[in-house]
Amino acid sequence: MNAICPGYVDDERTHENAKIMAEKTGKSVGEILALFAASAPQNRLIAPAEVASLAMLIVSEKLGAMTGQAINVDGGAVMV
C-alpha cells in the first residue's frame, strides 16, 4: 500500500478551511489562501489534477513493484 500526502490542494475543503480561519482571525479569505500557498517553496496551492495524476500512476502496472511509500505532493513544503 502507498500513500499520497498532498499539501494545500486548491479545492473546496481548502477554501472552506480558509473561510473558517478568516472568520476567526479577521483576515480575508485571500490572505489565508496566500498563507497556505506560502507554506511551500513553490508558493502555490496544489492542483487537484496533480494529485489525481499521481494516483493514476501509483495504481498503474508501471509502478507495480512500489509499495510502502508515502509520496508528498506539496510544492516542496516538507523540504523547508
C-alpha positions as CSV (number, residue, x, y, z in Angstrom):
1,M,0.0,0.0,0.0
2,N,1.2,3.5,-0.8
3,A,0.0,6.9,0.4
4,I,-0.3,10.2,-1.3
5,C,0.4,13.1,1.1
6,P,-0.8,16.3,-0.5
7,G,-0.2,19.8,0.7
8,Y,-2.8,22.5,0.5
9,V,-4.9,21.5,-2.6
10,D,-6.9,24.2,-4.4
11,D,-10.2,22.6,-3.7
12,E,-13.5,23.2,-1.8
13,R,-12.1,21.9,1.5
14,T,-9.1,24.2,1.5
15,H,-11.3,27.2,0.6
16,E,-13.7,26.3,3.4
17,N,-10.9,26.0,5.9
18,A,-9.6,29.4,4.7
19,K,-13.0,30.9,5.2
20,I,-13.2,29.5,8.8
21,M,-9.7,30.8,9.6
22,A,-10.6,34.2,8.1
23,E,-13.6,34.4,10.3
24,K,-11.5,33.6,13.4
25,T,-8.5,35.8,12.6
26,G,-10.2,38.8,10.9
27,K,-8.1,38.3,7.8
28,S,-9.6,37.9,4.3
29,V,-10.0,34.5,2.7
30,G,-7.5,35.7,0.1
31,E,-4.9,36.4,2.8
32,I,-5.4,33.0,4.3
33,L,-5.1,31.2,1.0
34,A,-1.9,33.2,0.4
35,L,-0.6,32.0,3.7
36,F,-1.4,28.4,2.7
37,A,0.4,28.9,-0.6
38,A,3.4,30.5,1.1
39,S,3.9,27.4,3.2
40,A,5.7,25.7,0.3
41,P,8.6,26.9,-1.8
42,Q,6.5,26.8,-5.0
43,N,4.3,29.4,-3.3
44,R,1.1,28.0,-4.7
45,L,-1.8,25.6,-3.9
46,I,-1.6,22.1,-5.4
47,A,-3.9,21.5,-8.4
48,P,-6.3,18.6,-7.8
49,A,-5.1,17.2,-11.2
50,E,-1.6,16.9,-9.8
51,V,-2.8,14.6,-7.0
52,A,-5.0,12.6,-9.4
53,S,-2.2,12.1,-11.9
54,L,0.0,10.6,-9.1
55,A,-2.9,8.4,-8.0
56,M,-3.3,7.1,-11.6
57,L,0.4,6.4,-11.8
58,I,0.5,4.6,-8.5
59,V,-2.4,2.2,-9.5
60,S,-0.9,1.5,-12.9
61,E,1.2,-1.5,-13.6
62,K,4.1,0.8,-14.3
63,L,4.7,1.1,-10.5
64,G,3.6,-2.4,-9.5
65,A,6.7,-3.0,-7.5
66,M,6.5,0.2,-5.5
67,T,5.0,-0.4,-2.1
68,G,5.0,1.1,1.4
69,Q,5.7,4.6,0.1
70,A,4.4,8.0,1.3
71,I,4.7,10.4,-1.6
72,N,4.4,14.1,-0.9
73,V,2.7,16.3,-3.5
74,D,3.1,19.6,-1.6
75,G,5.2,22.0,-3.7
76,G,8.2,21.3,-1.6
77,A,6.7,22.1,1.8
78,V,8.4,19.1,3.6
79,M,11.7,20.4,2.4
80,V,11.6,23.6,4.5
